[in-house]
């Protein structure tokens, strides 16, 4: 579960139309969004691209970890946004996940070495 914080979410306007897109996806009504979601939607409509640590401010954030398209109707216009989720390897949570994985691999290799090759000494081992 340590990797959950290592994901970032990009959110930006993809397109707008006066009629509902025929993609068959759920449409979120602007009036039903919370204030944080409205702020992000308004900013994206204004041309801003967001990179967020959490998806809670993205409409429909619980639907998919992989992202995709999000459609919001505001007034008589349908706005389609792209929502991408990616692993942020250069941020502290991403670096921590990488370190944990590498540490686990080293521990497994050392366990195998001790079990099957205990008679062989490594250059940095002393005593024994």
MODELLER restraints for C-alpha pairs under 7 A, 6 or more apart:
rsr = mdl.restraints
at = mdl.atoms
rsr.add(forms.Gaussian(group=physical.xy_distance, feature=features.Distance(at['CA:2:A'], at['CA:97:A']), mean=6.53, stdev=0.5))
rsr.add(forms.Gaussian(group=physical.xy_distance, feature=features.Distance(at['CA:3:A'], at['CA:97:A']), mean=5.89, stdev=0.5))
rsr.add(forms.Gaussian(group=physical.xy_distance, feature=features.Distance(at['CA:5:A'], at['CA:93:A']), mean=5.92, stdev=0.5))
rsr.add(forms.Gaussian(group=physical.xy_distance, feature=features.Distance(at['CA:6:A'], at['CA:87:A']), mean=5.87, stdev=0.5))
rsr.add(forms.Gaussian(group=physical.xy_distance, feature=features.Distance(at['CA:6:A'], at['CA:88:A']), mean=5.56, stdev=0.5))
rsr.add(forms.Gaussian(group=physical.xy_distance, feature=features.Distance(at['CA:6:A'], at['CA:93:A']), mean=4.79, stdev=0.5))
rsr.add(forms.Gaussian(group=physical.xy_distance, feature=features.Distance(at['CA:6:A'], at['CA:94:A']), mean=4.53, stdev=0.5))
rsr.add(forms.Gaussian(group=physical.xy_distance, feature=features.Distance(at['CA:7:A'], at['CA:53:A']), mean=6.81, stdev=0.5))
rsr.add(forms.Gaussian(group=physical.xy_distance, feature=features.Distance(at['CA:7:A'], at['CA:85:A']), mean=6.54, stdev=0.5))
rsr.add(forms.Gaussian(group=physical.xy_distance, feature=features.Distance(at['CA:7:A'], at['CA:86:A']), mean=5.50, stdev=0.5))
rsr.add(forms.Gaussian(group=physical.xy_distance, feature=features.Distance(at['CA:7:A'], at['CA:87:A']), mean=4.58, stdev=0.5))
rsr.add(forms.Gaussian(group=physical.xy_distance, feature=features.Distance(at['CA:7:A'], at['CA:88:A']), mean=5.51, stdev=0.5))
rsr.add(forms.Gaussian(group=physical.xy_distance, feature=features.Distance(at['CA:8:A'], at['CA:51:A']), mean=6.53, stdev=0.5))
rsr.add(forms.Gaussian(group=physical.xy_distance, feature=features.Distance(at['CA:8:A'], at['CA:52:A']), mean=5.66, stdev=0.5))
rsr.add(forms.Gaussian(group=physical.xy_distance, feature=features.Distance(at['CA:8:A'], at['CA:53:A']), mean=4.93, stdev=0.5))
rsr.add(forms.Gaussian(group=physical.xy_distance, feature=features.Distance(at['CA:8:A'], at['CA:54:A']), mean=6.72, stdev=0.5))
rsr.add(forms.Gaussian(group=physical.xy_distance, feature=features.Distance(at['CA:8:A'], at['CA:85:A']), mean=5.77, stdev=0.5))
rsr.add(forms.Gaussian(group=physical.xy_distance, feature=features.Distance(at['CA:8:A'], at['CA:86:A']), mean=5.57, stdev=0.5))
rsr.add(forms.Gaussian(group=physical.xy_distance, feature=features.Distance(at['CA:8:A'], at['CA:87:A']), mean=6.37, stdev=0.5))
rsr.add(forms.Gaussian(group=physical.xy_distance, feature=features.Distance(at['CA:8:A'], at['CA:88:A']), mean=6.00, stdev=0.5))
rsr.add(forms.Gaussian(group=physical.xy_distance, feature=features.Distance(at['CA:9:A'], at['CA:51:A']), mean=5.51, stdev=0.5))
rsr.add(forms.Gaussian(group=physical.xy_distance, feature=features.Distance(at['CA:9:A'], at['CA:52:A']), mean=5.04, stdev=0.5))
rsr.add(forms.Gaussian(group=physical.xy_distance, feature=features.Distance(at['CA:9:A'], at['CA:53:A']), mean=6.36, stdev=0.5))
rsr.add(forms.Gaussian(group=physical.xy_distance, feature=features.Distance(at['CA:9:A'], at['CA:54:A']), mean=6.67, stdev=0.5))
rsr.add(forms.Gaussian(group=physical.xy_distance, feature=features.Distance(at['CA:9:A'], at['CA:55:A']), mean=6.28, stdev=0.5))
rsr.add(forms.Gaussian(group=physical.xy_distance, feature=features.Distance(at['CA:9:A'], at['CA:83:A']), mean=6.75, stdev=0.5))
rsr.add(forms.Gaussian(group=physical.xy_distance, feature=features.Distance(at['CA:9:A'], at['CA:84:A']), mean=5.62, stdev=0.5))
rsr.add(forms.Gaussian(group=physical.xy_distance, feature=features.Distance(at['CA:9:A'], at['CA:85:A']), mean=4.57, stdev=0.5))
rsr.add(forms.Gaussian(group=physical.xy_distance, feature=features.Distance(at['CA:9:A'], at['CA:86:A']), mean=6.58, stdev=0.5))
rsr.add(forms.Gaussian(group=physical.xy_distance, feature=features.Distance(at['CA:10:A'], at['CA:50:A']), mean=5.47, stdev=0.5))
rsr.add(forms.Gaussian(group=physical.xy_distance, feature=features.Distance(at['CA:10:A'], at['CA:51:A']), mean=4.45, stdev=0.5))
rsr.add(forms.Gaussian(group=physical.xy_distance, feature=features.Distance(at['CA:10:A'], at['CA:52:A']), mean=6.33, stdev=0.5))
rsr.add(forms.Gaussian(group=physical.xy_distance, feature=features.Distance(at['CA:10:A'], at['CA:83:A']), mean=5.59, stdev=0.5))
rsr.add(forms.Gaussian(group=physical.xy_distance, feature=features.Distance(at['CA:10:A'], at['CA:84:A']), mean=5.08, stdev=0.5))
rsr.add(forms.Gaussian(group=physical.xy_distance, feature=features.Distance(at['CA:10:A'], at['CA:85:A']), mean=6.47, stdev=0.5))
rsr.add(forms.Gaussian(group=physical.xy_distance, feature=features.Distance(at['CA:11:A'], at['CA:49:A']), mean=5.93, stdev=0.5))
rsr.add(forms.Gaussian(group=physical.xy_distance, feature=features.Distance(at['CA:11:A'], at['CA:50:A']), mean=5.09, stdev=0.5))
rsr.add(forms.Gaussian(group=physical.xy_distance, feature=features.Distance(at['CA:11:A'], at['CA:51:A']), mean=6.54, stdev=0.5))
rsr.add(forms.Gaussian(group=physical.xy_distance, feature=features.Distance(at['CA:11:A'], at['CA:81:A']), mean=6.73, stdev=0.5))
rsr.add(forms.Gaussian(group=physical.xy_distance, feature=features.Distance(at['CA:11:A'], at['CA:82:A']), mean=5.75, stdev=0.5))
rsr.add(forms.Gaussian(group=physical.xy_distance, feature=features.Distance(at['CA:11:A'], at['CA:83:A']), mean=4.71, stdev=0.5))
rsr.add(forms.Gaussian(group=physical.xy_distance, feature=features.Distance(at['CA:11:A'], at['CA:84:A']), mean=6.70, stdev=0.5))
rsr.add(forms.Gaussian(group=physical.xy_distance, feature=features.Distance(at['CA:12:A'], at['CA:44:A']), mean=5.33, stdev=0.5))
rsr.add(forms.Gaussian(group=physical.xy_distance, feature=features.Distance(at['CA:12:A'], at['CA:48:A']), mean=6.79, stdev=0.5))
rsr.add(forms.Gaussian(group=physical.xy_distance, feature=features.Distance(at['CA:12:A'], at['CA:49:A']), mean=4.72, stdev=0.5))
rsr.add(forms.Gaussian(group=physical.xy_distance, feature=features.Distance(at['CA:12:A'], at['CA:50:A']), mean=6.39, stdev=0.5))
rsr.add(forms.Gaussian(group=physical.xy_distance, feature=features.Distance(at['CA:12:A'], at['CA:81:A']), mean=5.49, stdev=0.5))
rsr.add(forms.Gaussian(group=physical.xy_distance, feature=features.Distance(at['CA:12:A'], at['CA:82:A']), mean=5.57, stdev=0.5))
rsr.add(forms.Gaussian(group=physical.xy_distance, feature=features.Distance(at['CA:12:A'], at['CA:83:A']), mean=6.95, stdev=0.5))
rsr.add(forms.Gaussian(group=physical.xy_distance, feature=features.Distance(at['CA:13:A'], at['CA:44:A']), mean=5.41, stdev=0.5))
rsr.add(forms.Gaussian(group=physical.xy_distance, feature=features.Distance(at['CA:13:A'], at['CA:45:A']), mean=6.00, stdev=0.5))
rsr.add(forms.Gaussian(group=physical.xy_distance, feature=features.Distance(at['CA:13:A'], at['CA:80:A']), mean=6.26, stdev=0.5))
rsr.add(forms.Gaussian(group=physical.xy_distance, feature=features.Distance(at['CA:13:A'], at['CA:81:A']), mean=4.34, stdev=0.5))
rsr.add(forms.Gaussian(group=physical.xy_distance, feature=features.Distance(at['CA:13:A'], at['CA:82:A']), mean=6.32, stdev=0.5))
rsr.add(forms.Gaussian(group=physical.xy_distance, feature=features.Distance(at['CA:14:A'], at['CA:80:A']), mean=5.45, stdev=0.5))
rsr.add(forms.Gaussian(group=physical.xy_distance, feature=features.Distance(at['CA:14:A'], at['CA:81:A']), mean=4.75, stdev=0.5))
rsr.add(forms.Gaussian(group=physical.xy_distance, feature=features.Distance(at['CA:14:A'], at['CA:82:A']), mean=5.76, stdev=0.5))
rsr.add(forms.Gaussian(group=physical.xy_distance, feature=features.Distance(at['CA:15:A'], at['CA:79:A']), mean=5.94, stdev=0.5))
rsr.add(forms.Gaussian(group=physical.xy_distance, feature=features.Distance(at['CA:15:A'], at['CA:80:A']), mean=5.21, stdev=0.5))
rsr.add(forms.Gaussian(group=physical.xy_distance, feature=features.Distance(at['CA:15:A'], at['CA:81:A']), mean=6.87, stdev=0.5))
rsr.add(forms.Gaussian(group=physical.xy_distance, feature=features.Distance(at['CA:16:A'], at['CA:77:A']), mean=6.71, stdev=0.5))
rsr.add(forms.Gaussian(group=physical.xy_distance, feature=features.Distance(at['CA:16:A'], at['CA:78:A']), mean=5.54, stdev=0.5))
rsr.add(forms.Gaussian(group=physical.xy_distance, feature=features.Distance(at['CA:16:A'], at['CA:79:A']), mean=4.37, stdev=0.5))
rsr.add(forms.Gaussian(group=physical.xy_distance, feature=features.Distance(at['CA:16:A'], at['CA:80:A']), mean=6.02, stdev=0.5))
rsr.add(forms.Gaussian(group=physical.xy_distance, feature=features.Distance(at['CA:17:A'], at['CA:77:A']), mean=5.75, stdev=0.5))
rsr.add(forms.Gaussian(group=physical.xy_distance, feature=features.Distance(at['CA:17:A'], at['CA:78:A']), mean=5.23, stdev=0.5))
rsr.add(forms.Gaussian(group=physical.xy_distance, feature=features.Distance(at['CA:17:A'], at['CA:79:A']), mean=6.59, stdev=0.5))
rsr.add(forms.Gaussian(group=physical.xy_distance, feature=features.Distance(at['CA:18:A'], at['CA:76:A']), mean=6.28, stdev=0.5))
rsr.add(forms.Gaussian(group=physical.xy_distance, feature=features.Distance(at['CA:18:A'], at['CA:77:A']), mean=4.76, stdev=0.5))
rsr.add(forms.Gaussian(group=physical.xy_distance, feature=features.Distance(at['CA:18:A'], at['CA:78:A']), mean=6.00, stdev=0.5))
rsr.add(forms.Gaussian(group=physical.xy_distance, feature=features.Distance(at['CA:19:A'], at['CA:78:A']), mean=6.56, stdev=0.5))
rsr.add(forms.Gaussian(group=physical.xy_distance, feature=features.Distance(at['CA:20:A'], at['CA:78:A']), mean=6.06, stdev=0.5))
rsr.add(forms.Gaussian(group=physical.xy_distance, feature=features.Distance(at['CA:27:A'], at['CA:71:A']), mean=5.11, stdev=0.5))
rsr.add(forms.Gaussian(group=physical.xy_distance, feature=features.Distance(at['CA:27:A'], at['CA:72:A']), mean=5.62, stdev=0.5))
rsr.add(forms.Gaussian(group=physical.xy_distance, feature=features.Distance(at['CA:27:A'], at['CA:73:A']), mean=6.83, stdev=0.5))
rsr.add(forms.Gaussian(group=physical.xy_distance, feature=features.Distance(at['CA:28:A'], at['CA:71:A']), mean=6.19, stdev=0.5))
rsr.add(forms.Gaussian(group=physical.xy_distance, feature=features.Distance(at['CA:28:A'], at['CA:72:A']), mean=4.66, stdev=0.5))
rsr.add(forms.Gaussian(group=physical.xy_distance, feature=features.Distance(at['CA:28:A'], at['CA:73:A']), mean=6.30, stdev=0.5))
rsr.add(forms.Gaussian(group=physical.xy_distance, feature=features.Distance(at['CA:29:A'], at['CA:72:A']), mean=5.66, stdev=0.5))
rsr.add(forms.Gaussian(group=physical.xy_distance, feature=features.Distance(at['CA:29:A'], at['CA:73:A']), mean=5.12, stdev=0.5))
rsr.add(forms.Gaussian(group=physical.xy_distance, feature=features.Distance(at['CA:29:A'], at['CA:74:A']), mean=6.60, stdev=0.5))
rsr.add(forms.Gaussian(group=physical.xy_distance, feature=features.Distance(at['CA:30:A'], at['CA:38:A']), mean=6.94, stdev=0.5))
rsr.add(forms.Gaussian(group=physical.xy_distance, feature=features.Distance(at['CA:30:A'], at['CA:72:A']), mean=6.14, stdev=0.5))
rsr.add(forms.Gaussian(group=physical.xy_distance, feature=features.Distance(at['CA:30:A'], at['CA:73:A']), mean=5.88, stdev=0.5))
rsr.add(forms.Gaussian(group=physical.xy_distance, feature=features.Distance(at['CA:30:A'], at['CA:74:A']), mean=5.21, stdev=0.5))
rsr.add(forms.Gaussian(group=physical.xy_distance, feature=features.Distance(at['CA:36:A'], at['CA:57:A']), mean=5.56, stdev=0.5))
rsr.add(forms.Gaussian(group=physical.xy_distance, feature=features.Distance(at['CA:37:A'], at['CA:57:A']), mean=4.61, stdev=0.5))
rsr.add(forms.Gaussian(group=physical.xy_distance, feature=features.Distance(at['CA:37:A'], at['CA:58:A']), mean=5.72, stdev=0.5))
rsr.add(forms.Gaussian(group=physical.xy_distance, feature=features.Distance(at['CA:37:A'], at['CA:59:A']), mean=6.20, stdev=0.5))
rsr.add(forms.Gaussian(group=physical.xy_distance, feature=features.Distance(at['CA:40:A'], at['CA:57:A']), mean=6.83, stdev=0.5))
rsr.add(forms.Gaussian(group=physical.xy_distance, feature=features.Distance(at['CA:55:A'], at['CA:61:A']), mean=5.34, stdev=0.5))
rsr.add(forms.Gaussian(group=physical.xy_distance, feature=features.Distance(at['CA:65:A'], at['CA:85:A']), mean=6.71, stdev=0.5))
rsr.add(forms.Gaussian(group=physical.xy_distance, feature=features.Distance(at['CA:66:A'], at['CA:84:A']), mean=6.71, stdev=0.5))
rsr.add(forms.Gaussian(group=physical.xy_distance, feature=features.Distance(at['CA:66:A'], at['CA:85:A']), mean=5.50, stdev=0.5))
rsr.add(forms.Gaussian(group=physical.xy_distance, feature=features.Distance(at['CA:67:A'], at['CA:83:A']), mean=4.81, stdev=0.5))
rsr.add(forms.Gaussian(group=physical.xy_distance, feature=features.Distance(at['CA:67:A'], at['CA:84:A']), mean=4.69, stdev=0.5))
rsr.add(forms.Gaussian(group=physical.xy_distance, feature=features.Distance(at['CA:67:A'], at['CA:85:A']), mean=5.45, stdev=0.5))
rsr.add(forms.Gaussian(group=physical.xy_distance, feature=features.Distance(at['CA:68:A'], at['CA:82:A']), mean=5.86, stdev=0.5))
rsr.add(forms.Gaussian(group=physical.xy_distance, feature=features.Distance(at['CA:68:A'], at['CA:83:A']), mean=5.09, stdev=0.5))
rsr.add(forms.Gaussian(group=physical.xy_distance, feature=features.Distance(at['CA:68:A'], at['CA:84:A']), mean=6.23, stdev=0.5))
rsr.add(forms.Gaussian(group=physical.xy_distance, feature=features.Distance(at['CA:69:A'], at['CA:80:A']), mean=6.54, stdev=0.5))
rsr.add(forms.Gaussian(group=physical.xy_distance, feature=features.Distance(at['CA:69:A'], at['CA:81:A']), mean=5.62, stdev=0.5))
rsr.add(forms.Gaussian(group=physical.xy_distance, feature=features.Distance(at['CA:69:A'], at['CA:82:A']), mean=4.77, stdev=0.5))
rsr.add(forms.Gaussian(group=physical.xy_distance, feature=features.Distance(at['CA:69:A'], at['CA:83:A']), mean=5.91, stdev=0.5))
rsr.add(forms.Gaussian(group=physical.xy_distance, feature=features.Distance(at['CA:70:A'], at['CA:80:A']), mean=5.60, stdev=0.5))
rsr.add(forms.Gaussian(group=physical.xy_distance, feature=features.Distance(at['CA:70:A'], at['CA:81:A']), mean=5.06, stdev=0.5))
rsr.add(forms.Gaussian(group=physical.xy_distance, feature=features.Distance(at['CA:70:A'], at['CA:82:A']), mean=6.34, stdev=0.5))
rsr.add(forms.Gaussian(group=physical.xy_distance, feature=features.Distance(at['CA:70:A'], at['CA:83:A']), mean=6.95, stdev=0.5))
rsr.add(forms.Gaussian(group=physical.xy_distance, feature=features.Distance(at['CA:71:A'], at['CA:78:A']), mean=6.63, stdev=0.5))
rsr.add(forms.Gaussian(group=physical.xy_distance, feature=features.Distance(at['CA:71:A'], at['CA:79:A']), mean=5.52, stdev=0.5))
rsr.add(forms.Gaussian(group=physical.xy_distance, feature=features.Distance(at['CA:71:A'], at['CA:80:A']), mean=4.34, stdev=0.5))
rsr.add(forms.Gaussian(group=physical.xy_distance, feature=features.Distance(at['CA:71:A'], at['CA:81:A']), mean=6.19, stdev=0.5))
rsr.add(forms.Gaussian(group=physical.xy_distance, feature=features.Distance(at['CA:72:A'], at['CA:78:A']), mean=5.81, stdev=0.5))
rsr.add(forms.Gaussian(group=physical.xy_distance, feature=features.Distance(at['CA:72:A'], at['CA:79:A']), mean=5.26, stdev=0.5))
rsr.add(forms.Gaussian(group=physical.xy_distance, feature=features.Distance(at['CA:72:A'], at['CA:80:A']), mean=6.49, stdev=0.5))
rsr.add(forms.Gaussian(group=physical.xy_distance, feature=features.Distance(at['CA:73:A'], at['CA:79:A']), mean=6.09, stdev=0.5))
rsr.add(forms.Gaussian(group=physical.xy_distance, feature=features.Distance(at['CA:88:A'], at['CA:94:A']), mean=5.49, stdev=0.5))
rsr.add(forms.Gaussian(group=physical.xy_distance, feature=features.Distance(at['CA:89:A'], at['CA:95:A']), mean=5.76, stdev=0.5))
